[in-house]
Amino acid sequence: MLVFVNHIHNLGNPLEKKLHTYARINKINASITENKNLEAAIKLHCDSIFHEFRQRKLFYKFIFSNNRFIISTITASVFYSREEAFFSDVTHECLKTGLVSPNTVSSLLTLFKVSGRISVVASQRDLRKKKYLMTKKGTNDILVLLNTMTPSLQLLFSEPECSVLLNDRKLPEFFQQYSKIHDSSIFIVNLVKDIEVFISKDSGHMILVTLYLLGLNNKSTNETLSSIAKTCGVSRTHLRNIVTEAESRRLLCFDREKNKIYMHNGFLDMFRNYMSFYFSFIKFGLEGIG
C-alpha cells in the first residue's frame, strides 16, 4: 500500500485532484442514496423541470442529450473559470472527454451564438483572437436549470450553500468548483448502468422523468406512446426506439397490443441512482461557494 501511495504522490497534483474529486462525489452520493428525503427531492425536481420544459420544449429537447449537455456545462465552466474564454478552450476540454466530436461542439456553440446565449468579442490581449461572453439570456438559462435542483438539495442537506437559490454573482464560484468534475473525467453516463439508453438521445432526461412520474405508483402507465412522445417533444419513432432498447435490457415492458408501458423495478432503481449522482454533481459545485 505504501508503494502505491508513493507512486500516486510521484504522479503529481493532477491525479491527486482527480482522485479527491472522485472520492468526494462518491461520498456525497452515498449520503444522498441513504437520505429518507430522496424520493421527495426527486419528485420536486421532476415537477420543476417539467414546468420549465413546457415553456421551451425545443431548446431543452436538444440540450437534454448527454453529449450536448456535457458541452453546455463545459462552455459555462470555461467561461466562469477563466479570465478570457475562447471557443478553442471549449473544444479542447470537450475533446478531452472522449465523448464528443469536433462537429458536435462547433454546432452547439454556433447555436448558442445564433440564439443569443453567448456573444463573441475581440480579446483585449490579442486582437486577432475572439473570446466569448455569456449573455443575460445564457446566464438566465443556466440559473433556471441549476435552480430546478437547488430546492431538492435543500431537502437533502442542511449546509448553508444549499439553503438559497443561485444567482449570477455565485456562478463563477460554482463553476470553478464544478469544472473539477469534467477535469476528472467523471460523467454520469459512465456511473449508472444502462442510463445511456435514455440520456444519449434527444430529450433523454425528460423521457426518464416522464416515465418515472407515470410509473411511480403502479409501475405502469395508461398513457400511449404517442402522448408520451408529445409530452417529451420527440417523435413516436424516436421514443419507440428508446423503449425497445430499454425493453431488451429488462428495464421496462411495452405491451404493443394495449399500447401500454410497464416499468420494472430496475428502471426505477436506475432512475433514482441517476438522480442521486445528478444531485451529487450540483452539491459538489455548491461546495465551492464561499
SULWO-V358088 format. One record per residue. N is the residue number from 1. RES is the residue in three letters. SS is DSSP state (A for helix, B for strand, O for the rest). Layout:
{{N RES SS} {N RES SS}}
This chain:
{{1 MET O} {2 LEU A} {3 VAL A} {4 PHE A} {5 VAL A} {6 ASN A} {7 HIS A} {8 ILE A} {9 HIS A} {10 ASN A} {11 LEU O} {12 GLY O} {13 ASN A} {14 PRO A} {15 LEU A} {16 GLU A} {17 LYS A} {18 LYS A} {19 LEU A} {20 HIS A} {21 THR A} {22 TYR A} {23 ALA A} {24 ARG A} {25 ILE A} {26 ASN A} {27 LYS A} {28 ILE A} {29 ASN A} {30 ALA A} {31 SER A} {32 ILE A} {33 THR A} {34 GLU O} {35 ASN O} {36 LYS O} {37 ASN O} {38 LEU A} {39 GLU A} {40 ALA A} {41 ALA A} {42 ILE A} {43 LYS A} {44 LEU A} {45 HIS A} {46 CYS A} {47 ASP A} {48 SER A} {49 ILE A} {50 PHE A} {51 HIS A} {52 GLU A} {53 PHE A} {54 ARG A} {55 GLN A} {56 ARG O} {57 LYS A} {58 LEU A} {59 PHE A} {60 TYR A} {61 LYS A} {62 PHE A} {63 ILE A} {64 PHE O} {65 SER O} {66 ASN A} {67 ASN A} {68 ARG A} {69 PHE A} {70 ILE A} {71 ILE A} {72 SER A} {73 THR A} {74 ILE A} {75 THR A} {76 ALA A} {77 SER A} {78 VAL A} {79 PHE A} {80 TYR A} {81 SER A} {82 ARG O} {83 GLU O} {84 GLU O} {85 ALA O} {86 PHE O} {87 PHE A} {88 SER A} {89 ASP A} {90 VAL A} {91 THR A} {92 HIS A} {93 GLU A} {94 CYS A} {95 LEU A} {96 LYS A} {97 THR O} {98 GLY O} {99 LEU O} {100 VAL O} {101 SER O} {102 PRO A} {103 ASN A} {104 THR A} {105 VAL A} {106 SER A} {107 SER A} {108 LEU A} {109 LEU A} {110 THR A} {111 LEU A} {112 PHE A} {113 LYS A} {114 VAL A} {115 SER O} {116 GLY O} {117 ARG O} {118 ILE B} {119 SER B} {120 VAL B} {121 VAL B} {122 ALA B} {123 SER O} {124 GLN O} {125 ARG O} {126 ASP O} {127 LEU O} {128 ARG O} {129 LYS O} {130 LYS B} {131 LYS B} {132 TYR B} {133 LEU B} {134 MET B} {135 THR O} {136 LYS A} {137 LYS A} {138 GLY A} {139 THR A} {140 ASN A} {141 ASP A} {142 ILE A} {143 LEU A} {144 VAL A} {145 LEU A} {146 LEU A} {147 ASN A} {148 THR A} {149 MET A} {150 THR A} {151 PRO A} {152 SER A} {153 LEU A} {154 GLN A} {155 LEU A} {156 LEU A} {157 PHE O} {158 SER O} {159 GLU O} {160 PRO A} {161 GLU A} {162 CYS A} {163 SER O} {164 VAL O} {165 LEU O} {166 LEU O} {167 ASN O} {168 ASP A} {169 ARG A} {170 LYS A} {171 LEU A} {172 PRO A} {173 GLU A} {174 PHE A} {175 PHE A} {176 GLN A} {177 GLN A} {178 TYR A} {179 SER A} {180 LYS A} {181 ILE A} {182 HIS A} {183 ASP A} {184 SER O} {185 SER O} {186 ILE O} {187 PHE O} {188 ILE A} {189 VAL A} {190 ASN A} {191 LEU A} {192 VAL O} {193 LYS O} {194 ASP O} {195 ILE O} {196 GLU A} {197 VAL A} {198 PHE A} {199 ILE A} {200 SER O} {201 LYS O} {202 ASP O} {203 SER O} {204 GLY A} {205 HIS A} {206 MET A} {207 ILE A} {208 LEU A} {209 VAL A} {210 THR A} {211 LEU A} {212 TYR A} {213 LEU A} {214 LEU A} {215 GLY A} {216 LEU O} {217 ASN O} {218 ASN O} {219 LYS O} {220 SER B} {221 THR B} {222 ASN O} {223 GLU O} {224 THR O} {225 LEU A} {226 SER A} {227 SER A} {228 ILE A} {229 ALA A} {230 LYS A} {231 THR A} {232 CYS A} {233 GLY O} {234 VAL O} {235 SER O} {236 ARG A} {237 THR A} {238 HIS A} {239 LEU A} {240 ARG A} {241 ASN A} {242 ILE A} {243 VAL A} {244 THR A} {245 GLU A} {246 ALA A} {247 GLU A} {248 SER A} {249 ARG O} {250 ARG O} {251 LEU O} {252 LEU B} {253 CYS B} {254 PHE B} {255 ASP B} {256 ARG O} {257 GLU O} {258 LYS O} {259 ASN O} {260 LYS B} {261 ILE B} {262 TYR B} {263 MET B} {264 HIS O} {265 ASN A} {266 GLY A} {267 PHE A} {268 LEU A} {269 ASP A} {270 MET A} {271 PHE A} {272 ARG A} {273 ASN A} {274 TYR A} {275 MET A} {276 SER A} {277 PHE A} {278 TYR A} {279 PHE A} {280 SER A} {281 PHE A} {282 ILE A} {283 LYS A} {284 PHE A} {285 GLY A} {286 LEU A} {287 GLU O} {288 GLY O} {289 ILE O} {290 GLY O}}
